[in-house]
């Protein structure tokens, strides 16, 4: 810039000299300002404004022409504007330079552009200096663009490689997590099977002894044994239910429900427990909920209410437990029901309300020692409600009691439930001696238990120690029903059921099969039905459940 000023000054060109001096002074001033304050955007704007004014001044006043140097300067302004200020300002400065220049060229082409100022001309030495300087600046800018482009490509490749490496690590982590989850599920299933199998014998034998009209002292001992085994089974079930919920394996049904009847069935068993503790238990169902057909998931509703009521009774030493179902909104085809479980128990401190919903946690260690339990009940309730987009509300005060409530919306059918006349009891309802029963079971204790249990119904079963023998015995014998264990040597229950369904004799191929399983795999029900079995009971099972299912399947088959 200094060389250009010296060159034009020696040629006595005042206009170009003034512009060159102003440009040099501006560049030096802006450089000093930039070193003092790093205002890159402000300096860029001033530099581009000055460049634009000089370019337009040269075109319209000083030179009154568009020459190669002017074009070079416009190109530099365009490049610098995008490079320093981005796309939006780049477009603005580009148009500010290009539009007036194109206007001047059109004006010059159509008419004679004449103003009262004699145009000045660059001599050859000045042109050489300007062209050289412009080329140097162009090379400098393009060099920076190239280096930035190469750096971006390298950085992009590096980021891409890092991303690919992270993706590989993430994939490995996901595979490990899936294997870990699968291993945990398998472990819980195996442990469940191993725990449920002896529990089946303990609870089954206890039930058999209770059915034999024991003496008062014996009955008391058997009740304690049954209660303890039931508590152990409840702990196992809580762990498995929570694992199922956390694994996202919960599917909600939408089937017909008689809500008052469901609540009566849930609470029926708790009345005795409450009376044993000297508590007043009351179930209050809104009359507007009666004689209606609701649609929902009775299993999950039962699980939620059961856990809340069980906790209310467990943590209440004296007083009352209320269960209420109130219709808060009743429309033509939907109803919103408020469920609440209230007690006069120990209550919960305000600062512990969040902790009670954490898995395997209770309010404090004293509560755990005094009342026992896994601390999973409320965690299961909360997660089951959250999976349906619902919220569990808690109102509690230590020493006064607690109230847990939630609202649930149901689809409602317009049809009315008609009272069904109860079927007349059959004579000697426990006599199933006419049934030929085949039991496929490899566990000796379970075989003994099943024999004793079926003898109460006057059944003498045939035993097959594995699935292959069960298929063989059914092929050459006549049986009304098969009770099939699932985990057996040689051939498991699933394969045995499939082989039975392939038998040539249609009557034998369609023999009703009930699965007896201590497994807790999430998809066990689906596997049972897919293999061709008709129903299943989970060990330990209630004798009346097995009795009802056997009776129902045999009556259908006959």
N, C-alpha and C positions, 0 to 999 in steps of 0.2 A: 504494500500500500504506500509506503514511503517512497519507493522507487517510482511508482506511478505519479505521485505528487510532484517529485522533482522533475520528471520527464515533461508533464503537461505544463508546469510552471515556466520551464525554459522556453516553451513555444508560444508564450503569451496568449494562452486560452483561458480567460477569466472564468467562464462558466464551468468548464471541466475542472479547473483548478479549485474552484470553490466547492464543488461536489466532492472532489478527492480529499480536500482538507476536512470537510465535514464528516466524511466517511471514516477517515483515519482517527479523528477526534472521538467519534462515536464508538469505534471498536476499542480504542484504548480505555475510554471511560467505562464501557460495559465490562471490559476485562477486569479492571480494578474493582468495580462493584461486585463482580462475580467472586473474586477472591476474598472480598470483605463479607459478603452475604450470599449464600448458595441458593439464589433465587433463579434456578435454571429456566423455569417457564417464563418469568418476567423478562429476563435477558433475551430469550428466544423471540418473544413477541416484539420487543424493541428492535432487535436485529432484522427481523423479517419486515417490519413496518418501514424501517429506514431503507432497506434494500428495495422494497416495492416502490417507495416514493422516488428513490434515485432512478430506478428503471423507467418509471412513467415520466419523470422529469427529463431524462435523456431522450425518450421517444417523442414527447410532445413539445419540448422547449429547446433543450441544448442541441441535440443531434437532429431532431425532426426526421428520424429514420429508424428502421429496425435493422440493425446489422448483426453480424455473427456474435459479437461480444454481448450485445443485448440479449440475444437468444440464450447464450451460455449462462448469463446472470439469472434469467427467468428459470432455466432448468435447475440451477443451483438453489434458487429460492424454493422451488417446488420440492426438491429432494430434502432440503433442510427442514421445511415445514412439516413434512410427514415424519421425518426422522426424529425431530426434536419435540413435536407437539402432538403427534398422533393423527389419526384418520380425519377427524372432524375439522381440526384447524388446518390440516394439509389441504383439504378440499377448498376451504375458505381462502387461503392465501394463493392457491393455484388459480382460482377464478378471479381473484383481485388483480392478478398479473396478466392472465391470458385474455380475459374479456376486453379490457382497454386496448391491449396490443392488437387483437383481431379487429376491434373497432377502428383503430388508427389505420391499419392496412386497408380496410374496406373504404375508409374515407379518402385515403391517399389514392386508391385505385379509381374511385368514382369522380373525385374533384381534386383540385389543387389545394393542398394543405398549406396555407400561408398565414404566418403570424408576424407581428412586429418585433422579430428577434432574428438576427442573422445566425443561421446554424453553424456550429463549430464542427471541425473534423479532427479525428485522431490521426496523428502522423504514424509512420510505419513503426518507429521504435516504441511508441505508446501501445499500438496494436499488439506488438510482439509481447510486451510486458503483460498486458491484460490477458491475452490468450494463454500465455504461459501460466499466469497465476490462476486463471479459471480451470485450466487442465489439472494443475496441481491440486486445487480444491476438489475437483471432480474425482481424481484418482484417490484422494484422501477419503472422501465420502464413500465411494464404491468399495474401497479397501475395508472401511469399517463395516459396511453392509455385508461384505463377503465374510469377514471374520465373525460377525454376529451370526450370520446364517450357518456357517460351519459349526460355531459353538452351540447353536441351537440344535442342529442335527445331532451333534455328539451328545449333547445333554438329553435330547429326546431318546437317542439309542440307549444311553445309560439308564434313563428312567424306565424305558421299555424293558431293559434287561432286569432292572431291580423289580419292576412290576411282575415280570414273568417269574422271577425267583420267589417273590412274595406269594404269587398265585400258587406256585408249586408247594411252598411251605403251608399255605392256607389249605390246599387240597389234602396234603399229608395230615395236617391238624384235624381237618374234617373227617378224614378216614379214621384217624385214631379216636376221635370223639364218637364216631358211629360205632367203631369196634368196642369202645369203652361202654357206650350206652347198651349195645347189644349184649356185651358180656355181663353188664349189671342186670339187665332184664333176665338173661339166662340164669345168672346166679340166684336172683330173687325167685325165679320160677322153680329152680332146683331146690333151693332151701325151703320154699313154700311146700313143695311136694314132700320133702323129707320131714318137715314139721307136721304137715297136715295128715300124713299117713299114720303116725302113732297117735295123733290127736283124734283121728277118726276112730281108732280102737278105744281110746280112753272115753270119749263122749258116747260112742256107740254102746260100749259095755255098761256105762253108767245109765244110759237110757233103758237098756235091757233089765238091769237090776231094779230100776225104779218101776218098771212095768210089772215086776213080780210081787208087788205089794209088800215091800220090806217093813220091818219093825220101825217104830218111831225113831230110835237112836240110829238105826242103819240109814233111814231116809235122810236124817239130818246130815250124816257124814257124806252120803251120796250127793245131796244138794250142794254141799261145800265143794266136793270134787267136780261136779258139773259146772258150778259157778267159776271155779278157778280155771278149768279147761276152756270155758267160754271166754274168760278174760284173755287167756293166751291166744285164742283164735281171733279175738277182736284186735289184738295188737298186730298179729300177722296181717289181717285184712286191712288195717289202717295203713301199714307200710306199703302194701301192694297197691291199694287204691291211690295213695299219694304218688307213687312211682308211675302209675298209669296216667294220672292227670298231668304230671310234669313232663311226660314223654309225648304229650299231645295225642294220646290214643283214645281220648274220650269222644264218643259220638252220641249226640242227643237224639232221642226218638221223638216222634210227634204222633202219639196214638191216643185212643179214647181213654178218658179217665172219669171215674165217678169220684170227684174230689172229696166230698164228705166221707164216703166209704173208705177211701185211701187213708185219710187222716185218722179215722177210727181204728183202722187196722194197724197203723204205725203206733198210735198211742195206747192201744189195747194192752200190749205187753208191759208198758211202763206203769200202768195203774197199780199192778201188784208190787213192783219195785218201790213205788212211792209209798204205798201203804205199809210196806215192811219197814220203812224209815220213819213212819208216822207223819208223812206229808199229805197235804190235801192236793190232789191232782185234778185239774179241770180242763176239759177240752170244750172250746166254744167255737162253733162253726156258724157263720152267718147264714140265716135262712134263705137268703137270695142265691146261695151257692147250691142249694138242694134241687134235685130233679132237673139237673142240667148236664149236658155232655161236654166236657172240656177235652182239649187236645194238648198233650204235653208229654213229658218224660217221667212216668211214675217212679222209675228206679232212682233217678237223680233227686227227685223231690223227697222220696223216702230217705235217701242217704243224708240229705241236708237236714230235714226235720229230725231224723233219728239222732244225728250227732248233737244238735242243739238241745234236744230234750234230755238226752243221756247226760250231757254236761250239766244241765240245770239240776237234775236229780242228784248227780254225784257231788256237786258243790253246795247243796242245800241240806243243812242239818235239821232245820225245823222251819215250819211255815208252809208256803204254798208254791206250786208250779202251775202256771197257766199256759195253755197253748191256744192261740186264737187265729182264725182265718176270717178276714173281713173283706167284703167286696167294696172297694173304694171307688170303682168306676165300672159301670155296667152299660155296655153298648149292645147293638143288635147282634154282632157276631164276635165280639171280643169282650173280655172282662179282665180287670186288673184287681188282683187279690193281694192284700197285705197279710203276710204271715208274721206272727210274733210269738216268741217263747220268753216268758218272764218268770223270774224266781225270786225268792227271798233269801238267797244264799250269801256267800262270803263277799261277793262283789269284787270289782277290779279297780285298782287305783288308776287315776286319769293318765299318769305318765307311763302306765304299763299296757295301755289299750292297743298299741301297735305291736308290742312284743308277743301278745297271745296269738297273733295270726301267723307268726313265724313257725316253720316246720320244726318239730321236735323241741318246742319251747313252751313253757307255761309261765305264769306270772312271776314266780320265784321258786327257788329250790325247796322252800318249806312246803309250798303247795304240792310240788312233785312228790316229796317224801310222804306227805299226809294222804294225798288222794290218788297217787299213782297215775298211770296212763302214759301214752306216747307223746302227747302234745301235738298230735296230728289232726284231731277232729276239726278244730276251727280252721286250720290251714286248708283242709279238704273242702270245707263248706265255702270258704272265701273264694277259692280258685274255681270251684264248680259254678258259683254265681258269676264270677268275672268272665268265665268262658261264655256265658250267656248275656254278657253286657249288663249285669245287675250288680247292685251294691248292698253289702251287709252293713246295717246300722247298729251301733251299740250304745246303750245308755246304762251306765253302771255307777254304783256308789259303794265303796267298801263298807261292809257290815249291814247294808240295806238290801242289796240284790242287784240283779242285772236283767236287762231286756235286750234280746237280739231280734231284729226285724228286717224284712226285705219285701219288696214288691215284685210280683211276677205277673206278666200279661199272658193270658191264654186265649187261643181261638176257641170259640164256643159254637156248637151246633145248635140249630134252631129246634131240633127234635127234643122231645121230653122223655126222660127216663121213666118207664113204666115199672112199677114194682113187680119183681119176678117171684113167682110162687116157688118156695123151696121144695126140692124133690123129696119124695117120701123115702125114708131110710130103708135100705135093703135089710132083710133078715140076716142076722149074723154077719155084719158088714166086714168083720176082720177075717172071715173065712175065705182064703184064696187057695184052698186045697186043690181046686180043679185046675190050677195053673201048672204047666210044666216049664220050670225056669232053668235056664242055663247061665251059670256065672263064669265069666272068664277073668280069673284073678290069680296072680302068682304069689301074693303075700299071704303067708300061712295065717297070721293073726287076723287079717281082713277076711280070709275064707271062713275062719271060725266065727268071727263076728257076724258075717252075712248068714251063715247057717243058723246061728242062734236067733238072729232077728227074723228071718223068714219062717222059722219054726213057730213064732208067735202068730203068724198068719196061716199056720198049718201047711206050709210049703216045704217040700223036700227037694232042694235044688240039685242039679248036676254040675260038677266042677270041672273046668278046663284050665290047666296051669299056664297056658299061653294062647295067643291068637290063632295059631295054626291048629291046635287041638280043638279050639272052639268052632272053627270052620268045619273041621272033620266031624265033630260030634253032631253039629246041626245038619250036616249033609246026610248022616245015616240015622238020625233020630228025629223025633217030633217035639218041638218046643213052641210055647206060646209067646215067650219073650226072652231076650238076652240082656243080661247086665254085664257090660263090657268095661273092664279096666283099660286105661289107655297106654300105660307104660308097662310092657311085658316083654320077656325075652322071646327069641325065635321070630315072632310076628307081633307087632304092636296092635293096639285096638283099632286104630284108623285103617290099617291095611286089612285087618280081619273083617271089619265092617264092609269095606269095598269088595272083598272076596265073597262075602255072604250075598251081597246084592247081585253078584254075577251068577249065582247058582241057577241051574236049569229049571228046577221046580219053582214056579212062581210063588207058591205059598211059602216055601222056605226062604226064598229070596226077599220076600216082603215081611219077614218076621220082625216085629218091633224090637229096636235096640236102644237101651238107655246107657249112656256113657257114665261111668263112675270115675271121677278124676280128682286128684289132689293137686293138679297143676294149676298155675296161676298165669299162664301166658295170656297176653292181651287178646289174642284172636282165637282163643280156645273154642268159644261158641261157634265161630265161623268154621273152624276146622272140623268140629263135630258134625255139623250139618252137611258140610261139603263131602264128608266121607260116607254119607248115607244114613247116619244114625238119626233117630227120631227125637231124642231129648237127652238131657244130661243132668246129673246132680253132682255138686261139689262136695268132696270130703273135707271135713266131717259134715254129714248131712243129718237132717231131722228124719226120723223114721216115717213120720206122717207125710213128708214131701215125697219120699220114694214111693210110699203106698199109693198116694194120689196119682202120681205119674204112671205107675204100673197099671192101675185100674183104668185110667183114661185111655192109654195106648191099647190095652187088651180089648176094651169095649169098642174102640174104633176098628180094630183089626177083625173083630168078630162080626 
